[in-house]
Amino acid sequence: MLGDLEIAFIGGGTMGEMIMTRLLSTKIVPKPDLIIVSDPLSARCLHLEEKYGIRTTTSNIEAVKGASIVVLAVKPQVLGSVYGYAEG
């Protein structure tokens, strides 16, 4: 169990959702509000909030602020643009 550590996911697609779902269902992460997901699509953010009760944002920078763990859940071909975006 990770206790009260906040986890940020950069990428709210299938890969990120699967990891997040498993962390919640096994109680490794005890509360949904300990997870924040960043995704560029507002509709995807809304879907994840409604389905899992997690926090979301469209800002990678906002997502990682205060996070103890950051999960890069993006496809390799977009990692460069994610890194560039995080640099500001």
FIPA-46547 format. One line per 4 residues: number of its first residue (from 1); their letters; for each residue x, y, z of C-alpha. Coordinates in Angstrom, 1 decimal. Example, Ala and Ser with C-alpha at 12.3 -4.5 7.8 and 13.67 -1.06 7.14 Angstrom:
1> AS> 12.3/-4.5/7.8; 13.7/-1.1/7.1;
***
This chain:
1> MLGD> 0.0/0.0/0.0; 1.2/3.5/-0.9; -0.5/5.2/2.0; -1.2/8.8/1.3;
5> LEIA> 1.3/9.3/-1.5; -0.1/11.3/-4.4; 0.4/9.7/-7.8; 0.3/11.8/-11.0;
9> FIGG> -0.4/10.1/-14.4; 0.8/11.9/-17.5; -1.6/10.4/-20.0; -5.1/9.3/-19.4;
13> GTMG> -5.5/6.9/-22.2; -6.0/3.1/-22.1; -2.6/2.4/-20.6; -2.9/5.0/-17.8;
17> EMIM> -6.5/4.0/-17.1; -5.6/0.3/-16.7; -2.7/1.0/-14.3; -4.9/3.5/-12.3;
21> TRLL> -7.8/1.0/-12.2; -5.6/-1.7/-10.8; -4.1/0.5/-8.2; -7.6/1.5/-7.0;
25> STKI> -9.2/-2.0/-7.2; -6.4/-3.6/-5.2; -6.4/-0.8/-2.6; -2.7/-0.1/-3.3;
29> VPKP> -4.0/3.4/-3.6; -6.6/3.7/-0.9; -8.5/6.8/-2.1; -9.2/8.0/-5.6;
33> DLII> -8.4/11.6/-4.7; -4.7/10.6/-4.3; -4.6/10.2/-8.1; -4.4/13.0/-10.6;
37> VSDP> -4.3/12.4/-14.3; -3.2/14.9/-17.0; -4.7/14.5/-20.4; -5.0/17.0/-23.2;
41> LSAR> -8.6/16.1/-23.9; -11.1/17.7/-21.6; -13.7/15.1/-22.5; -11.3/12.3/-21.4;
45> CLHL> -10.6/14.1/-18.2; -14.3/14.4/-17.5; -14.9/10.7/-18.2; -12.1/9.6/-15.8;
49> EEKY> -13.4/12.0/-13.1; -16.9/10.7/-13.3; -16.0/7.0/-13.6; -13.3/6.8/-10.9;
53> GIRT> -13.6/9.9/-8.7; -10.0/10.9/-9.4; -8.7/14.4/-10.1; -7.8/15.5/-13.6;
57> TTSN> -6.2/18.4/-15.4; -5.1/19.3/-18.9; -1.8/20.6/-17.5; 1.1/18.2/-17.0;
61> IEAV> 2.8/20.8/-14.8; -0.2/21.1/-12.5; -0.5/17.3/-12.3; 3.0/16.7/-11.1;
65> KGAS> 3.0/19.5/-8.5; 3.0/17.8/-5.1; 3.1/14.3/-6.5; 5.3/11.7/-4.9;
69> IVVL> 5.2/9.4/-7.9; 4.8/10.3/-11.6; 3.7/7.7/-14.1; 4.4/8.5/-17.8;
73> AVKP> 1.6/6.7/-19.5; 2.0/7.9/-23.0; 3.1/6.2/-26.2; 6.8/6.5/-27.0;
77> QVLG> 6.2/8.6/-30.1; 4.6/11.4/-28.0; 7.1/11.3/-25.1; 9.2/14.1/-26.7;
81> SVYG> 6.2/16.5/-26.9; 5.2/15.6/-23.3; 8.7/16.4/-22.1; 8.8/19.6/-24.1;
85> YAEG> 5.4/20.6/-22.7; 6.6/19.9/-19.1; 9.6/22.1/-19.6; 7.2/25.1/-20.1;
***
